[in-house]
């Protein structure tokens, strides 16, 4: 018995040693379920450059690439971060760079799977633009493409598409055959005709005859199942869908991106749920938040859910289109008579400070004279038992007053006062999630100011003006903070209480995404390219 146990242990050890170490993958938005944009990576490059033109003083000069491992062409607009898992890199973009005679470019999206070592494209999935004759439909009309960051769970990839769907994809694409139950990728990639406004509003069954399907090959994506927010829930997205889904256990949690119509005053679908739970294996709807936020939505809903384990509870935390941060029990109540179950609200925290909501006892309207309350666009980040999240608005609304809240995640009910650890009012409107590292919080606001704060007290250690608007988030790793901006710069700062600028790289086009790192490599997606940088070993 003892000898057999020794042989078994030796075999296990040999198997473990022969398997690749993937602990440093970055498989989802924020890296892990807590959504903290920070990593334990070491040896990341401090200096890097894609090459090409850069600015020195008032002059443009040519520069050689610095620490560049590889570069891959994307579309013309890219907003979601890359994710890295099991030797593959996944990213969403638009279809402007698609050169495939089978596919007609529609101003839609594109999901790419690249080889981690080389940047070679392994497969791609075009997501045709959703066109409808509903005149007040203000969605997917700016060629934004797939704005969601893919979430990798085992051999599956989950991403919300520019058509308002959660797609479950095979990480291997069509290279190992067409998995099911969905098996109509050829028609999906070809697109549909314009959808009429009635009946069914967004149901493709009511559309005219679609284009003929394309012939599917091994370099195409493989859809396993689809859940369509617009068809199934009558969701009415505003501008874009960009939720990066959360996978926990056998469940997928996703925001439906419900919002206003073209008038920017009416919520056409106030009964649509805001956060839903799907079976990760089948796509079946398991639960919804109830009641929905409804007409309390200011503009749209673009926040992604995070997971928080606190006080013996597992919570799904999400930022609402009404500026309220919600925590739901991760285990929904089961539904009755075939209906979906309900996500139970454990607590709620109003992230809009009173002085941003009222003046002289009267409510301030939304975005008038660049004042008033804001929705939550950023993803709540869970760190050391607390939630950190800011408020913001559509970039076209410009700068305005914001607020970064630190929330004790252990409460119940309305914890807008009892759960308040601290709030920082020096932060302006922001899309950005925070990165938390060694007791420090790093956050950028839309105005382009990077803030370094104490995680426990909210004390501001320093700020740094990037001189450009910021859409992405800070990324903290290896003693450094990386941040991109609208002018195409990526700035590297020391992750410390004293401000120190370590490097500035120029990419020539906007960097709306967040830098990430996996397996010793720094990834930066500009509007048009994905770059992999690695320091010499």
KANORLIN-V489082 format. One line per field, one symbol per residue. ss: DSSP state (H for helix, E for strand, - for the rest). psi: psi as a letter, one per 30 degrees, with the letter a starting at -180 (. if undefined). burial: b if it has 16 or more other ideal C-beta (glycine too) atoms within 10 Angstrom, else e. A space follows every 50 residues. Layout:
ss->???
psi->???
burial->???
//
This chain:
ss->-HHHHHHHHHHHHHHHHH-------E-----------EE---------E- -EEEEE--EEEEE--E-EEEEEE---------EEE--EEEEEEEHHH--- --------EEEEEEE-----EEEEEEE----E------E----------- EEE--EEEEE----EEEEEE--HHHH--------HHHHHH----E----- ---HHH-------------E--EEEEEEHHHHH---E-E------EEE-- EEEEE--E----------------EEEEE-----EEEEE----HHH---- -----EEEEE--EEEEEEE----EEEEEE---E-------EEE-EEEEEE ---HHH-EE--EE-----------E-----EEE--EEEEE-E--HHH--- E--EEEEE----EE-----EEEEE---E------EEE--EEEEE----EE EEEE-----EEEEEE---------EEE--EEEEE----EEEEEE------ EEEEEE---------EEE--EEEEE---EEEEE----
psi->eeeeeeeeeeeeeeeeffkkjgfgliglkfelffgjhllgklgkkeklkf laklkjbgkklkklkjgkelkkkabfkkfllllkkhglkkkkalgegkij ffkkkggalkkkklkeefgkkelljkjkkjklgjfgjikhgghfajfkkk kkjbglkkkklfghlkkjlkffagfgljlafkgheeeeffallkklfklf dgjffgllkllkllkklfglljkelkkjeeeefhkiljdlkgkjlkkkbg kkkkkfhlalaffgfkjfifgkleklklkfefgkkellkkllebffkedl jglkllkkjkhgkjkjkkklgggkkkkkkfjlkllkhfllakkkkelkjj fjkeffflkhfkkklkhkhhalllljelkkkkjhglkkkllalkeffall kakkkjkjggalajgfefgjelkjffkakkfkllkkkhgkkkkklefgkk kjlkfefgkjellkjfgllkeallkkkhglkkkllfggkjkklkilfkkk kelkkkfflkjflkklkkhgkkkkjafflkkkkkkk.
burial->eeeeeeeeeeeeeeeeeeeeeeebbbbbbbbbbbbbbbbebeebbeebbb eeebeeeeeeeebeeebbbbbbebbebbbbbbbbbeebbbbbbbbbbbee eebbbbbbbbbbbbebeebeebbbbbbbbbbbebeebbbbeebbbbbbbb bbbeebbbbbbbbbbbbbbbbbbbeeebbeebeebbbbbbbbeebbeeee bbbbeebeeeeeebebeeebbbbbbbbbbbbbbbbbbbbbbbbbbbbbee bbbbbbbbbbbeeeeebbbeebbbbbbbebeebebbbbbeebbeeebbbb bbbbbbbbebeeeebbbbbbbbbbbbbbebbbeeeeeeebbbbebbbbbb bbbeebbeeeeeebebbeeeebbbbbbbbbbbbeebbbbbbbbbbebebb bbbbbbbbbbbeeebbeebbbbebeebbbbbbbbbbbeebbbbbbbbbbb bbbebeebeeeeebebebbbbbbbbbbbebbbbbbbbbbbbbbbbbeeee eebebbbbbbbbbbbbbbbbbbbbbbbbbbbbbbbee
//
